[in-house]
Amino acid sequence: MRSALIFAGGVVVGAVLTAGGLWLGVQYTMRQVAEMQQSATPDTVRQMVKAGADLQTAKTEYERWLALGNVALWNVDAGALHLSRAYAEKLLDSSERFKNDWNYGNAVHKAHLAMGRVDLRQGNKVGAKEHLLAAGRTPGSPQLNTFGPNMLLAKDLLQSGEPDAVLEYLDLCQKFWKMDMGALDTWRRLIKEGKTPNFGANLLY
């Protein structure tokens, strides 16, 4: 009996140490990725084509609402700024009818990011920063809570010399992104050092 308990205890300790090692390993990987030089930019053409197809094939108001976020976000890269803002405003307006839906937080997040990106392209940094912070005030969603925020507008603002707004955005995102694996702290550190982190897949979500 005693030997069985010792064996069981050893298994538990081993499992805890293994889990701790995996956690540290994931955090290390996140830090390494964040500090890598930025590689290829997101495939905006593919993103726009997919978003447009999703909107065209939507058969209900709800399906159109689900598709509007990506359409608004990626039309900025096509230079269709007025269209992107119109989609984003429609997205926010429609969201009032879906406040209890799993996608509500995504919709709020992407609508403000799209409008902020439009503002920045039009030279309105104040508006861009306001929309960035509004995007960070999203209540979260299954996707945002797991994979984190979209960093397209944050990256653009960093490159426009607005690190303080981006740091405030990261603080807001901390409230819903509990599974960041150390990414937020790493991004904060790099930004305070005057660098632009490699945001990786968070430029695509």
Helices and strands as residue ranges (DSSP letters): H 2-35, H 44-57, H 61-75, G 76-78, H 81-95, G 96-98, H 104-121, H 125-136, H 142-147, H 152-159, H 163-173, H 183-192, G 200-203
